[in-house]
Structures are given as structure tokens and as C-alpha cells.
């Protein structure tokens, strides 16, 4: 019998990694190349989604993975704030 995970963790486990990567790449490129406030808000929205993913998966990640994800999140938030200003 296959065990199913409840909630968002179960949905994340069932997603195709290639599809998730490509969708995220497209969203990031749109956010980075959209000028002005809209681009900054899209970048910060992407950072918020990454933060939610980071919180959801924090307990199952290694300390090295956590550090890398925190660095990426910091860079994404910084890029979004720079675009806003």
C-alpha cells in the first residue's frame, strides 16, 4: 500500500520536477525582464512562493541545502527591492 502525504507536501511530491523547473524559470525571466514596479512586485511574489516552499520543506533538508536556499531567497528579495526602487 502506498502512503500518501497530506496537504501541500503531498502535492509537491507528486509534481513533475521538470515542469516545476520550467514554469519557475519562465516566471523568473518574466519577473526579471519586466521593467519597473511590476517587475519588482513579480520578483517579490516569486520570493514569497520560494519562502513558502522553504518553510514547508525545512525539516527534510540538509543544513547545506538550507543555507543555499536562504542565499537564493536573499538574492531574490534583494533583486525585487532593487527593481522597486
C-alpha positions in Angstrom: 0.0 0.0 0.0 1.3 3.4 -0.9 1.4 6.0 1.8 0.1 9.4 0.8 1.3 12.6 2.3 -1.4 15.1 3.4 -1.7 18.7 2.2 0.8 20.7 0.2 3.7 18.2 0.9 1.7 15.5 -0.9 1.0 17.7 -3.9 4.7 18.8 -4.1 5.8 15.1 -4.0 3.5 14.3 -7.0 4.6 17.1 -9.3 6.9 16.6 -12.2 10.3 18.2 -11.4 10.9 19.2 -15.0 7.6 21.0 -15.3 8.1 22.8 -12.0 11.6 23.9 -13.1 10.4 25.2 -16.5 7.4 27.1 -15.0 9.7 28.7 -12.4 12.3 29.6 -15.0 9.6 31.3 -17.1 8.2 33.2 -14.1 11.7 34.3 -13.0 12.6 35.5 -16.5 9.3 37.4 -16.9 9.8 39.0 -13.4 13.4 39.9 -14.2 12.8 41.4 -17.6 9.6 43.2 -16.8 10.6 46.8 -16.1 9.8 49.0 -13.0 7.4 48.3 -10.2 5.6 45.4 -11.9 8.9 43.5 -12.3 9.8 44.2 -8.7 6.5 43.0 -7.4 6.6 39.9 -9.6 10.1 39.2 -8.2 8.9 39.6 -4.7 5.9 37.4 -5.4 8.3 34.7 -6.6 10.4 35.2 -3.5 7.3 34.8 -1.3 6.5 31.5 -3.1 10.1 30.3 -2.5 9.8 31.3 1.1 6.6 29.3 1.5 8.3 26.3 -0.1 11.4 26.8 2.1 9.2 26.7 5.2 7.3 23.7 4.0 10.4 21.6 3.3 12.7 23.0 6.0 12.6 19.9 8.3 13.7 17.4 5.5 16.5 19.5 4.1 20.2 19.2 5.0 21.9 22.2 6.5 23.9 22.8 3.3 20.7 22.9 1.3 19.0 25.2 3.8 22.0 27.6 3.5 21.9 27.6 -0.3 18.1 28.2 -0.3 18.5 31.1 2.2 21.1 32.7 0.0 19.0 32.3 -3.1 16.0 33.7 -1.2 18.1 36.7 0.0 19.3 37.4 -3.5 15.7 37.2 -4.9 14.4 39.6 -2.3 17.3 42.0 -2.9 16.7 41.9 -6.7 13.0 42.6 -6.1 13.6 45.5 -3.8 16.2 47.0 -6.2 13.7 46.8 -9.0 11.1 48.6 -6.9 13.5 51.4 -6.1 
